[in-house]
Amino acid sequence: MSHHDKGEGKNTADSFGEMMRSFGDAINEIFNDPELKEKVKQFADGAAGSARAMGDRFRDEEVKQKFTDLGSAAEEFGRGLQDYFKKK
């Protein structure tokens, strides 16, 4: 594996970590709960650390599929929220 490939895995992991932190920030904005804020931050930091530990595994097909499934679940969650608030 080339040096570039390893860097790509790290960049992907860093991007994932940033996405998790942004999601956590959005959750915190909704609930504005200091205890929840700390738990979400711990989760986001843990997820980012795990992603960095995975490094170049982001290129594995099995891992890609799991993240695709995660993305689909997130989209479904978002649509569910939109539908809920449209009905209110």
PDB file of N, CA, C and O in Angstrom:
ATOM      1  N   MET A   1       0.850  -1.179   0.000  1.00  0.00           N
ATOM      2  CA  MET A   1       0.000   0.000   0.000  1.00  0.00           C
ATOM      3  C   MET A   1       0.891   1.235   0.000  1.00  0.00           C
ATOM      4  O   MET A   1       1.863   1.298   0.753  1.00  0.00           O
ATOM      5  N   SER A   2       0.579   2.187  -0.812  1.00  0.00           N
ATOM      6  CA  SER A   2       1.406   3.381  -0.930  1.00  0.00           C
ATOM      7  C   SER A   2       1.151   4.331   0.238  1.00  0.00           C
ATOM      8  O   SER A   2       0.149   4.218   0.944  1.00  0.00           O
ATOM      9  N   HIS A   3       2.072   5.262   0.424  1.00  0.00           N
ATOM     10  CA  HIS A   3       1.938   6.270   1.473  1.00  0.00           C
ATOM     11  C   HIS A   3       0.664   7.090   1.254  1.00  0.00           C
ATOM     12  O   HIS A   3      -0.012   7.464   2.213  1.00  0.00           O
ATOM     13  N   HIS A   4       0.342   7.367  -0.008  1.00  0.00           N
ATOM     14  CA  HIS A   4      -0.863   8.137  -0.339  1.00  0.00           C
ATOM     15  C   HIS A   4      -2.121   7.424   0.161  1.00  0.00           C
ATOM     16  O   HIS A   4      -3.030   8.064   0.691  1.00  0.00           O
ATOM     17  N   ASP A   5      -2.172   6.104  -0.006  1.00  0.00           N
ATOM     18  CA  ASP A   5      -3.336   5.345   0.434  1.00  0.00           C
ATOM     19  C   ASP A   5      -3.537   5.467   1.940  1.00  0.00           C
ATOM     20  O   ASP A   5      -4.665   5.630   2.404  1.00  0.00           O
ATOM     21  N   LYS A   6      -2.447   5.389   2.706  1.00  0.00           N
ATOM     22  CA  LYS A   6      -2.566   5.513   4.158  1.00  0.00           C
ATOM     23  C   LYS A   6      -3.050   6.901   4.531  1.00  0.00           C
ATOM     24  O   LYS A   6      -3.854   7.047   5.452  1.00  0.00           O
ATOM     25  N   GLY A   7      -2.578   7.918   3.837  1.00  0.00           N
ATOM     26  CA  GLY A   7      -3.035   9.279   4.083  1.00  0.00           C
ATOM     27  C   GLY A   7      -4.502   9.433   3.775  1.00  0.00           C
ATOM     28  O   GLY A   7      -5.213  10.165   4.465  1.00  0.00           O
ATOM     29  N   GLU A   8      -4.967   8.744   2.736  1.00  0.00           N
ATOM     30  CA  GLU A   8      -6.377   8.813   2.367  1.00  0.00           C
ATOM     31  C   GLU A   8      -7.246   8.237   3.478  1.00  0.00           C
ATOM     32  O   GLU A   8      -8.296   8.795   3.796  1.00  0.00           O
ATOM     33  N   GLY A   9      -6.810   7.113   4.078  1.00  0.00           N
ATOM     34  CA  GLY A   9      -7.549   6.529   5.192  1.00  0.00           C
ATOM     35  C   GLY A   9      -7.605   7.472   6.367  1.00  0.00           C
ATOM     36  O   GLY A   9      -8.643   7.597   7.016  1.00  0.00           O
ATOM     37  N   LYS A  10      -6.499   8.140   6.650  1.00  0.00           N
ATOM     38  CA  LYS A  10      -6.452   9.099   7.757  1.00  0.00           C
ATOM     39  C   LYS A  10      -7.377  10.273   7.459  1.00  0.00           C
ATOM     40  O   LYS A  10      -8.115  10.715   8.340  1.00  0.00           O
ATOM     41  N   ASN A  11      -7.348  10.785   6.229  1.00  0.00           N
ATOM     42  CA  ASN A  11      -8.230  11.895   5.883  1.00  0.00           C
ATOM     43  C   ASN A  11      -9.691  11.493   6.010  1.00  0.00           C
ATOM     44  O   ASN A  11     -10.516  12.279   6.475  1.00  0.00           O
ATOM     45  N   THR A  12     -10.013  10.272   5.598  1.00  0.00           N
ATOM     46  CA  THR A  12     -11.380   9.780   5.724  1.00  0.00           C
ATOM     47  C   THR A  12     -11.768   9.697   7.188  1.00  0.00           C
ATOM     48  O   THR A  12     -12.873  10.089   7.562  1.00  0.00           O
ATOM     49  N   ALA A  13     -10.865   9.190   8.020  1.00  0.00           N
ATOM     50  CA  ALA A  13     -11.130   9.085   9.452  1.00  0.00           C
ATOM     51  C   ALA A  13     -11.326  10.465  10.061  1.00  0.00           C
ATOM     52  O   ALA A  13     -12.231  10.657  10.873  1.00  0.00           O
ATOM     53  N   ASP A  14     -10.497  11.424   9.685  1.00  0.00           N
ATOM     54  CA  ASP A  14     -10.639  12.784  10.200  1.00  0.00           C
ATOM     55  C   ASP A  14     -11.962  13.400   9.760  1.00  0.00           C
ATOM     56  O   ASP A  14     -12.623  14.089  10.536  1.00  0.00           O
ATOM     57  N   SER A  15     -12.342  13.149   8.512  1.00  0.00           N
ATOM     58  CA  SER A  15     -13.620  13.660   8.007  1.00  0.00           C
ATOM     59  C   SER A  15     -14.783  13.039   8.776  1.00  0.00           C
ATOM     60  O   SER A  15     -15.743  13.726   9.126  1.00  0.00           O
ATOM     61  N   PHE A  16     -14.690  11.740   9.035  1.00  0.00           N
ATOM     62  CA  PHE A  16     -15.731  11.060   9.802  1.00  0.00           C
ATOM     63  C   PHE A  16     -15.827  11.665  11.202  1.00  0.00           C
ATOM     64  O   PHE A  16     -16.922  11.924  11.701  1.00  0.00           O
ATOM     65  N   GLY A  17     -14.683  11.886  11.825  1.00  0.00           N
ATOM     66  CA  GLY A  17     -14.669  12.491  13.155  1.00  0.00           C
ATOM     67  C   GLY A  17     -15.322  13.854  13.155  1.00  0.00           C
ATOM     68  O   GLY A  17     -16.084  14.186  14.064  1.00  0.00           O
ATOM     69  N   GLU A  18     -15.027  14.645  12.137  1.00  0.00           N
ATOM     70  CA  GLU A  18     -15.619  15.982  12.028  1.00  0.00           C
ATOM     71  C   GLU A  18     -17.137  15.886  11.839  1.00  0.00           C
ATOM     72  O   GLU A  18     -17.885  16.670  12.423  1.00  0.00           O
ATOM     73  N   MET A  19     -17.591  14.926  11.021  1.00  0.00           N
ATOM     74  CA  MET A  19     -19.029  14.733  10.823  1.00  0.00           C
ATOM     75  C   MET A  19     -19.710  14.366  12.142  1.00  0.00           C
ATOM     76  O   MET A  19     -20.796  14.859  12.444  1.00  0.00           O
ATOM     77  N   MET A  20     -19.063  13.494  12.927  1.00  0.00           N
ATOM     78  CA  MET A  20     -19.635  13.086  14.209  1.00  0.00           C
ATOM     79  C   MET A  20     -19.714  14.274  15.160  1.00  0.00           C
ATOM     80  O   MET A  20     -20.708  14.440  15.868  1.00  0.00           O
ATOM     81  N   ARG A  21     -18.677  15.098  15.179  1.00  0.00           N
ATOM     82  CA  ARG A  21     -18.697  16.280  16.054  1.00  0.00           C
ATOM     83  C   ARG A  21     -19.792  17.255  15.620  1.00  0.00           C
ATOM     84  O   ARG A  21     -20.485  17.826  16.462  1.00  0.00           O
ATOM     85  N   SER A  22     -19.949  17.445  14.319  1.00  0.00           N
ATOM     86  CA  SER A  22     -20.995  18.348  13.807  1.00  0.00           C
ATOM     87  C   SER A  22     -22.377  17.826  14.168  1.00  0.00           C
ATOM     88  O   SER A  22     -23.256  18.593  14.560  1.00  0.00           O
ATOM     89  N   PHE A  23     -22.564  16.526  14.035  1.00  0.00           N
ATOM     90  CA  PHE A  23     -23.844  15.915  14.392  1.00  0.00           C
ATOM     91  C   PHE A  23     -24.103  16.107  15.890  1.00  0.00           C
ATOM     92  O   PHE A  23     -25.214  16.448  16.295  1.00  0.00           O
ATOM     93  N   GLY A  24     -23.076  15.886  16.698  1.00  0.00           N
ATOM     94  CA  GLY A  24     -23.196  16.083  18.133  1.00  0.00           C
ATOM     95  C   GLY A  24     -23.548  17.518  18.475  1.00  0.00           C
ATOM     96  O   GLY A  24     -24.380  17.763  19.349  1.00  0.00           O
ATOM     97  N   ASP A  25     -22.925  18.467  17.795  1.00  0.00           N
ATOM     98  CA  ASP A  25     -23.231  19.886  18.014  1.00  0.00           C
ATOM     99  C   ASP A  25     -24.694  20.184  17.674  1.00  0.00           C
ATOM    100  O   ASP A  25     -25.356  20.945  18.379  1.00  0.00           O
ATOM    101  N   ALA A  26     -25.192  19.581  16.590  1.00  0.00           N
ATOM    102  CA  ALA A  26     -26.586  19.794  16.194  1.00  0.00           C
ATOM    103  C   ALA A  26     -27.538  19.231  17.254  1.00  0.00           C
ATOM    104  O   ALA A  26     -28.549  19.856  17.576  1.00  0.00           O
ATOM    105  N   ILE A  27     -27.217  18.062  17.790  1.00  0.00           N
ATOM    106  CA  ILE A  27     -28.034  17.475  18.853  1.00  0.00           C
ATOM    107  C   ILE A  27     -28.029  18.395  20.081  1.00  0.00           C
ATOM    108  O   ILE A  27     -29.068  18.632  20.697  1.00  0.00           O
ATOM    109  N   ASN A  28     -26.858  18.900  20.417  1.00  0.00           N
ATOM    110  CA  ASN A  28     -26.742  19.793  21.573  1.00  0.00           C
ATOM    111  C   ASN A  28     -27.566  21.062  21.396  1.00  0.00           C
ATOM    112  O   ASN A  28     -28.154  21.562  22.355  1.00  0.00           O
ATOM    113  N   GLU A  29     -27.612  21.586  20.170  1.00  0.00           N
ATOM    114  CA  GLU A  29     -28.393  22.795  19.904  1.00  0.00           C
ATOM    115  C   GLU A  29     -29.882  22.539  20.151  1.00  0.00           C
ATOM    116  O   GLU A  29     -30.601  23.424  20.616  1.00  0.00           O
ATOM    117  N   ILE A  30     -30.333  21.337  19.841  1.00  0.00           N
ATOM    118  CA  ILE A  30     -31.756  21.006  20.011  1.00  0.00           C
ATOM    119  C   ILE A  30     -32.118  20.906  21.487  1.00  0.00           C
ATOM    120  O   ILE A  30     -33.083  21.523  21.937  1.00  0.00           O
ATOM    121  N   PHE A  31     -31.348  20.133  22.234  1.00  0.00           N
ATOM    122  CA  PHE A  31     -31.723  19.820  23.610  1.00  0.00           C
ATOM    123  C   PHE A  31     -31.150  20.780  24.650  1.00  0.00           C
ATOM    124  O   PHE A  31     -31.721  20.937  25.729  1.00  0.00           O
ATOM    125  N   ASN A  32     -30.032  21.418  24.337  1.00  0.00           N
ATOM    126  CA  ASN A  32     -29.415  22.389  25.249  1.00  0.00           C
ATOM    127  C   ASN A  32     -29.336  21.848  26.678  1.00  0.00           C
ATOM    128  O   ASN A  32     -29.764  22.506  27.626  1.00  0.00           O
ATOM    129  N   ASP A  33     -28.786  20.649  26.815  1.00  0.00           N
ATOM    130  CA  ASP A  33     -28.679  19.967  28.100  1.00  0.00           C
ATOM    131  C   ASP A  33     -27.200  19.703  28.373  1.00  0.00           C
ATOM    132  O   ASP A  33     -26.571  18.940  27.639  1.00  0.00           O
ATOM    133  N   PRO A  34     -26.629  20.320  29.418  1.00  0.00           N
ATOM    134  CA  PRO A  34     -25.187  20.170  29.667  1.00  0.00           C
ATOM    135  C   PRO A  34     -24.738  18.718  29.835  1.00  0.00           C
ATOM    136  O   PRO A  34     -23.666  18.350  29.355  1.00  0.00           O
ATOM    137  N   GLU A  35     -25.538  17.892  30.504  1.00  0.00           N
ATOM    138  CA  GLU A  35     -25.171  16.491  30.700  1.00  0.00           C
ATOM    139  C   GLU A  35     -25.183  15.740  29.369  1.00  0.00           C
ATOM    140  O   GLU A  35     -24.273  14.965  29.076  1.00  0.00           O
ATOM    141  N   LEU A  36     -26.220  15.976  28.570  1.00  0.00           N
ATOM    142  CA  LEU A  36     -26.292  15.353  27.255  1.00  0.00           C
ATOM    143  C   LEU A  36     -25.152  15.853  26.377  1.00  0.00           C
ATOM    144  O   LEU A  36     -24.548  15.078  25.635  1.00  0.00           O
ATOM    145  N   LYS A  37     -24.860  17.141  26.462  1.00  0.00           N
ATOM    146  CA  LYS A  37     -23.783  17.720  25.669  1.00  0.00           C
ATOM    147  C   LYS A  37     -22.466  16.987  25.939  1.00  0.00           C
ATOM    148  O   LYS A  37     -21.732  16.672  25.002  1.00  0.00           O
ATOM    149  N   GLU A  38     -22.167  16.716  27.196  1.00  0.00           N
ATOM    150  CA  GLU A  38     -20.934  16.020  27.546  1.00  0.00           C
ATOM    151  C   GLU A  38     -20.945  14.573  27.025  1.00  0.00           C
ATOM    152  O   GLU A  38     -19.932  14.079  26.531  1.00  0.00           O
ATOM    153  N   LYS A  39     -22.090  13.909  27.141  1.00  0.00           N
ATOM    154  CA  LYS A  39     -22.181  12.525  26.652  1.00  0.00           C
ATOM    155  C   LYS A  39     -22.036  12.460  25.136  1.00  0.00           C
ATOM    156  O   LYS A  39     -21.369  11.570  24.609  1.00  0.00           O
ATOM    157  N   VAL A  40     -22.661  13.402  24.440  1.00  0.00           N
ATOM    158  CA  VAL A  40     -22.554  13.428  22.980  1.00  0.00           C
ATOM    159  C   VAL A  40     -21.113  13.735  22.577  1.00  0.00           C
ATOM    160  O   VAL A  40     -20.603  13.150  21.621  1.00  0.00           O
ATOM    161  N   LYS A  41     -20.454  14.640  23.288  1.00  0.00           N
ATOM    162  CA  LYS A  41     -19.056  14.957  22.996  1.00  0.00           C
ATOM    163  C   LYS A  41     -18.178  13.727  23.207  1.00  0.00           C
ATOM    164  O   LYS A  41     -17.305  13.438  22.389  1.00  0.00           O
ATOM    165  N   GLN A  42     -18.404  13.003  24.299  1.00  0.00           N
ATOM    166  CA  GLN A  42     -17.631  11.786  24.550  1.00  0.00           C
ATOM    167  C   GLN A  42     -17.851  10.760  23.446  1.00  0.00           C
ATOM    168  O   GLN A  42     -16.907  10.115  22.991  1.00  0.00           O
ATOM    169  N   PHE A  43     -19.115  10.613  23.015  1.00  0.00           N
ATOM    170  CA  PHE A  43     -19.412   9.677  21.937  1.00  0.00           C
ATOM    171  C   PHE A  43     -18.714  10.097  20.647  1.00  0.00           C
ATOM    172  O   PHE A  43     -18.083   9.276  19.982  1.00  0.00           O
ATOM    173  N   ALA A  44     -18.829  11.372  20.295  1.00  0.00           N
ATOM    174  CA  ALA A  44     -18.218  11.868  19.056  1.00  0.00           C
ATOM    175  C   ALA A  44     -16.701  11.712  19.100  1.00  0.00           C
ATOM    176  O   ALA A  44     -16.092  11.296  18.114  1.00  0.00           O
ATOM    177  N   ASP A  45     -16.088  12.042  20.234  1.00  0.00           N
ATOM    178  CA  ASP A  45     -14.641  11.888  20.360  1.00  0.00           C
ATOM    179  C   ASP A  45     -14.238  10.418  20.267  1.00  0.00           C
ATOM    180  O   ASP A  45     -13.232  10.082  19.642  1.00  0.00           O
ATOM    181  N   GLY A  46     -15.027   9.544  20.891  1.00  0.00           N
ATOM    182  CA  GLY A  46     -14.740   8.112  20.829  1.00  0.00           C
ATOM    183  C   GLY A  46     -14.877   7.569  19.416  1.00  0.00           C
ATOM    184  O   GLY A  46     -14.058   6.768  18.967  1.00  0.00           O
ATOM    185  N   ALA A  47     -15.922   8.011  18.715  1.00  0.00           N
ATOM    186  CA  ALA A  47     -16.128   7.566  17.339  1.00  0.00           C
ATOM    187  C   ALA A  47     -14.995   8.060  16.449  1.00  0.00           C
ATOM    188  O   ALA A  47     -14.515   7.325  15.586  1.00  0.00           O
ATOM    189  N   ALA A  48     -14.567   9.299  16.654  1.00  0.00           N
ATOM    190  CA  ALA A  48     -13.465   9.850  15.861  1.00  0.00           C
ATOM    191  C   ALA A  48     -12.181   9.071  16.144  1.00  0.00           C
ATOM    192  O   ALA A  48     -11.432   8.756  15.219  1.00  0.00           O
ATOM    193  N   GLY A  49     -11.923   8.762  17.407  1.00  0.00           N
ATOM    194  CA  GLY A  49     -10.737   7.991  17.761  1.00  0.00           C
ATOM    195  C   GLY A  49     -10.770   6.601  17.153  1.00  0.00           C
ATOM    196  O   GLY A  49      -9.754   6.108  16.664  1.00  0.00           O
ATOM    197  N   SER A  50     -11.930   5.972  17.183  1.00  0.00           N
ATOM    198  CA  SER A  50     -12.071   4.649  16.574  1.00  0.00           C
ATOM    199  C   SER A  50     -11.845   4.718  15.067  1.00  0.00           C
ATOM    200  O   SER A  50     -11.211   3.840  14.480  1.00  0.00           O
ATOM    201  N   ALA A  51     -12.370   5.768  14.453  1.00  0.00           N
ATOM    202  CA  ALA A  51     -12.190   5.931  13.007  1.00  0.00           C
ATOM    203  C   ALA A  51     -10.710   6.101  12.676  1.00  0.00           C
ATOM    204  O   ALA A  51     -10.225   5.528  11.700  1.00  0.00           O
ATOM    205  N   ARG A  52      -9.991   6.881  13.478  1.00  0.00           N
ATOM    206  CA  ARG A  52      -8.556   7.056  13.237  1.00  0.00           C
ATOM    207  C   ARG A  52      -7.821   5.736  13.407  1.00  0.00           C
ATOM    208  O   ARG A  52      -6.893   5.437  12.654  1.00  0.00           O
ATOM    209  N   ALA A  53      -8.231   4.941  14.397  1.00  0.00           N
ATOM    210  CA  ALA A  53      -7.585   3.646  14.624  1.00  0.00           C
ATOM    211  C   ALA A  53      -7.815   2.720  13.438  1.00  0.00           C
ATOM    212  O   ALA A  53      -6.974   1.872  13.141  1.00  0.00           O
ATOM    213  N   MET A  54      -8.950   2.874  12.759  1.00  0.00           N
ATOM    214  CA  MET A  54      -9.244   2.044  11.587  1.00  0.00           C
ATOM    215  C   MET A  54      -8.353   2.417  10.408  1.00  0.00           C
ATOM    216  O   MET A  54      -7.980   1.562   9.604  1.00  0.00           O
ATOM    217  N   GLY A  55      -8.013   3.709  10.312  1.00  0.00           N
ATOM    218  CA  GLY A  55      -7.113   4.170   9.262  1.00  0.00           C
ATOM    219  C   GLY A  55      -7.486   3.685   7.877  1.00  0.00           C
ATOM    220  O   GLY A  55      -8.547   4.025   7.352  1.00  0.00           O
ATOM    221  N   ASP A  56      -6.611   2.890   7.290  1.00  0.00           N
ATOM    222  CA  ASP A  56      -6.801   2.486   5.896  1.00  0.00           C
ATOM    223  C   ASP A  56      -7.883   1.428   5.709  1.00  0.00           C
ATOM    224  O   ASP A  56      -8.155   1.040   4.573  1.00  0.00           O
ATOM    225  N   ARG A  57      -8.500   0.953   6.767  1.00  0.00           N
ATOM    226  CA  ARG A  57      -9.601  -0.003   6.616  1.00  0.00           C
ATOM    227  C   ARG A  57     -10.821   0.630   5.972  1.00  0.00           C
ATOM    228  O   ARG A  57     -11.729  -0.081   5.542  1.00  0.00           O
ATOM    229  N   PHE A  58     -10.858   1.963   5.897  1.00  0.00           N
ATOM    230  CA  PHE A  58     -11.973   2.632   5.237  1.00  0.00           C
ATOM    231  C   PHE A  58     -12.076   2.225   3.772  1.00  0.00           C
ATOM    232  O   PHE A  58     -13.117   2.412   3.141  1.00  0.00           O
ATOM    233  N   ARG A  59     -10.998   1.672   3.238  1.00  0.00           N
ATOM    234  CA  ARG A  59     -11.006   1.246   1.840  1.00  0.00           C
ATOM    235  C   ARG A  59     -11.567  -0.160   1.670  1.00  0.00           C
ATOM    236  O   ARG A  59     -11.887  -0.558   0.550  1.00  0.00           O
ATOM    237  N   ASP A  60     -11.695  -0.924   2.760  1.00  0.00           N
ATOM    238  CA  ASP A  60     -12.228  -2.291   2.689  1.00  0.00           C
ATOM    239  C   ASP A  60     -13.696  -2.251   2.282  1.00  0.00           C
ATOM    240  O   ASP A  60     -14.459  -1.411   2.759  1.00  0.00           O
ATOM    241  N   GLU A  61     -14.083  -3.165   1.397  1.00  0.00           N
ATOM    242  CA  GLU A  61     -15.467  -3.196   0.907  1.00  0.00           C
ATOM    243  C   GLU A  61     -16.473  -3.427   2.032  1.00  0.00           C
ATOM    244  O   GLU A  61     -17.545  -2.821   2.036  1.00  0.00           O
ATOM    245  N   GLU A  62     -16.138  -4.297   2.985  1.00  0.00           N
ATOM    246  CA  GLU A  62     -17.051  -4.579   4.094  1.00  0.00           C
ATOM    247  C   GLU A  62     -17.278  -3.320   4.929  1.00  0.00           C
ATOM    248  O   GLU A  62     -18.405  -3.034   5.333  1.00  0.00           O
ATOM    249  N   VAL A  63     -16.214  -2.578   5.185  1.00  0.00           N
ATOM    250  CA  VAL A  63     -16.321  -1.352   5.968  1.00  0.00           C
ATOM    251  C   VAL A  63     -17.112  -0.304   5.191  1.00  0.00           C
ATOM    252  O   VAL A  63     -17.956   0.391   5.757  1.00  0.00           O
ATOM    253  N   LYS A  64     -16.836  -0.195   3.891  1.00  0.00           N
ATOM    254  CA  LYS A  64     -17.589   0.756   3.060  1.00  0.00           C
ATOM    255  C   LYS A  64     -19.087   0.448   3.125  1.00  0.00           C
ATOM    256  O   LYS A  64     -19.909   1.359   3.226  1.00  0.00           O
ATOM    257  N   GLN A  65     -19.435  -0.838   3.066  1.00  0.00           N
ATOM    258  CA  GLN A  65     -20.850  -1.224   3.097  1.00  0.00           C
ATOM    259  C   GLN A  65     -21.484  -0.857   4.433  1.00  0.00           C
ATOM    260  O   GLN A  65     -22.624  -0.395   4.476  1.00  0.00           O
ATOM    261  N   LYS A  66     -20.751  -1.061   5.519  1.00  0.00           N
ATOM    262  CA  LYS A  66     -21.291  -0.709   6.833  1.00  0.00           C
ATOM    263  C   LYS A  66     -21.538   0.790   6.945  1.00  0.00           C
ATOM    264  O   LYS A  66     -22.534   1.217   7.529  1.00  0.00           O
ATOM    265  N   PHE A  67     -20.629   1.591   6.384  1.00  0.00           N
ATOM    266  CA  PHE A  67     -20.837   3.037   6.420  1.00  0.00           C
ATOM    267  C   PHE A  67     -21.964   3.458   5.485  1.00  0.00           C
ATOM    268  O   PHE A  67     -22.676   4.422   5.767  1.00  0.00           O
ATOM    269  N   THR A  68     -22.130   2.750   4.387  1.00  0.00           N
ATOM    270  CA  THR A  68     -23.268   3.009   3.506  1.00  0.00           C
ATOM    271  C   THR A  68     -24.566   2.728   4.257  1.00  0.00           C
ATOM    272  O   THR A  68     -25.523   3.498   4.169  1.00  0.00           O
ATOM    273  N   ASP A  69     -24.590   1.618   4.997  1.00  0.00           N
ATOM    274  CA  ASP A  69     -25.768   1.284   5.803  1.00  0.00           C
ATOM    275  C   ASP A  69     -26.018   2.347   6.863  1.00  0.00           C
ATOM    276  O   ASP A  69     -27.166   2.716   7.115  1.00  0.00           O
ATOM    277  N   LEU A  70     -24.951   2.842   7.485  1.00  0.00           N
ATOM    278  CA  LEU A  70     -25.073   3.904   8.487  1.00  0.00           C
ATOM    279  C   LEU A  70     -25.664   5.161   7.848  1.00  0.00           C
ATOM    280  O   LEU A  70     -26.543   5.802   8.423  1.00  0.00           O
ATOM    281  N   GLY A  71     -25.178   5.504   6.664  1.00  0.00           N
ATOM    282  CA  GLY A  71     -25.702   6.673   5.958  1.00  0.00           C
ATOM    283  C   GLY A  71     -27.179   6.517   5.639  1.00  0.00           C
ATOM    284  O   GLY A  71     -27.950   7.468   5.764  1.00  0.00           O
ATOM    285  N   SER A  72     -27.574   5.313   5.226  1.00  0.00           N
ATOM    286  CA  SER A  72     -28.985   5.051   4.927  1.00  0.00           C
ATOM    287  C   SER A  72     -29.840   5.183   6.178  1.00  0.00           C
ATOM    288  O   SER A  72     -30.940   5.735   6.132  1.00  0.00           O
ATOM    289  N   ALA A  73     -29.329   4.670   7.305  1.00  0.00           N
ATOM    290  CA  ALA A  73     -30.071   4.781   8.567  1.00  0.00           C
ATOM    291  C   ALA A  73     -30.207   6.244   8.979  1.00  0.00           C
ATOM    292  O   ALA A  73     -31.257   6.652   9.476  1.00  0.00           O
ATOM    293  N   ALA A  74     -29.154   7.035   8.778  1.00  0.00           N
ATOM    294  CA  ALA A  74     -29.202   8.457   9.116  1.00  0.00           C
ATOM    295  C   ALA A  74     -30.217   9.179   8.235  1.00  0.00           C
ATOM    296  O   ALA A  74     -30.962  10.031   8.719  1.00  0.00           O
ATOM    297  N   GLU A  75     -30.250   8.847   6.955  1.00  0.00           N
ATOM    298  CA  GLU A  75     -31.224   9.464   6.051  1.00  0.00           C
ATOM    299  C   GLU A  75     -32.646   9.110   6.467  1.00  0.00           C
ATOM    300  O   GLU A  75     -33.533   9.963   6.463  1.00  0.00           O
ATOM    301  N   GLU A  76     -32.854   7.851   6.825  1.00  0.00           N
ATOM    302  CA  GLU A  76     -34.180   7.404   7.253  1.00  0.00           C
ATOM    303  C   GLU A  76     -34.597   8.137   8.530  1.00  0.00           C
ATOM    304  O   GLU A  76     -35.750   8.546   8.670  1.00  0.00           O
ATOM    305  N   PHE A  77     -33.651   8.300   9.457  1.00  0.00           N
ATOM    306  CA  PHE A  77     -33.913   9.037  10.689  1.00  0.00           C
ATOM    307  C   PHE A  77     -34.314  10.472  10.362  1.00  0.00           C
ATOM    308  O   PHE A  77     -35.281  10.990  10.920  1.00  0.00           O
ATOM    309  N   GLY A  78     -33.578  11.111   9.466  1.00  0.00           N
ATOM    310  CA  GLY A  78     -33.871  12.487   9.067  1.00  0.00           C
ATOM    311  C   GLY A  78     -35.240  12.615   8.424  1.00  0.00           C
ATOM    312  O   GLY A  78     -35.990  13.545   8.722  1.00  0.00           O
ATOM    313  N   ARG A  79     -35.565  11.673   7.538  1.00  0.00           N
ATOM    314  CA  ARG A  79     -36.893  11.701   6.902  1.00  0.00           C
ATOM    315  C   ARG A  79     -37.989  11.507   7.946  1.00  0.00           C
ATOM    316  O   ARG A  79     -39.036  12.152   7.881  1.00  0.00           O
ATOM    317  N   GLY A  80     -37.745  10.618   8.908  1.00  0.00           N
ATOM    318  CA  GLY A  80     -38.728  10.394   9.967  1.00  0.00           C
ATOM    319  C   GLY A  80     -38.975  11.654  10.772  1.00  0.00           C
ATOM    320  O   GLY A  80     -40.116  11.970  11.108  1.00  0.00           O
ATOM    321  N   LEU A  81     -37.903  12.377  11.083  1.00  0.00           N
ATOM    322  CA  LEU A  81     -38.060  13.645  11.811  1.00  0.00           C
ATOM    323  C   LEU A  81     -38.839  14.657  10.984  1.00  0.00           C
ATOM    324  O   LEU A  81     -39.725  15.339  11.499  1.00  0.00           O
ATOM    325  N   GLN A  82     -38.506  14.752   9.703  1.00  0.00           N
ATOM    326  CA  GLN A  82     -39.213  15.699   8.838  1.00  0.00           C
ATOM    327  C   GLN A  82     -40.690  15.359   8.773  1.00  0.00           C
ATOM    328  O   GLN A  82     -41.536  16.246   8.882  1.00  0.00           O
ATOM    329  N   ASP A  83     -41.010  14.081   8.596  1.00  0.00           N
ATOM    330  CA  ASP A  83     -42.407  13.661   8.528  1.00  0.00           C
ATOM    331  C   ASP A  83     -43.138  13.964   9.831  1.00  0.00           C
ATOM    332  O   ASP A  83     -44.278  14.429   9.820  1.00  0.00           O
ATOM    333  N   TYR A  84     -42.478  13.701  10.940  1.00  0.00           N
ATOM    334  CA  TYR A  84     -43.080  13.958  12.247  1.00  0.00           C
ATOM    335  C   TYR A  84     -43.460  15.426  12.394  1.00  0.00           C
ATOM    336  O   TYR A  84     -44.568  15.747  12.824  1.00  0.00           O
ATOM    337  N   PHE A  85     -42.539  16.315  12.038  1.00  0.00           N
ATOM    338  CA  PHE A  85     -42.799  17.739  12.221  1.00  0.00           C
ATOM    339  C   PHE A  85     -43.750  18.303  11.162  1.00  0.00           C
ATOM    340  O   PHE A  85     -44.411  19.312  11.406  1.00  0.00           O
ATOM    341  N   LYS A  86     -43.826  17.670  10.000  1.00  0.00           N
ATOM    342  CA  LYS A  86     -44.800  18.097   8.988  1.00  0.00           C
ATOM    343  C   LYS A  86     -46.217  17.798   9.466  1.00  0.00           C
ATOM    344  O   LYS A  86     -47.153  18.541   9.171  1.00  0.00           O
ATOM    345  N   LYS A  87     -46.360  16.712  10.198  1.00  0.00           N
ATOM    346  CA  LYS A  87     -47.686  16.307  10.676  1.00  0.00           C
ATOM    347  C   LYS A  87     -48.162  17.157  11.847  1.00  0.00           C
ATOM    348  O   LYS A  87     -49.360  17.211  12.128  1.00  0.00           O
ATOM    349  N   LYS A  88     -47.235  17.821  12.531  1.00  0.00           N
ATOM    350  CA  LYS A  88     -47.601  18.610  13.713  1.00  0.00           C
ATOM    351  C   LYS A  88     -48.165  19.952  13.341  1.00  0.00           C
ATOM    352  O   LYS A  88     -48.521  20.737  14.220  1.00  0.00           O
TER     353      LYS A  88
END
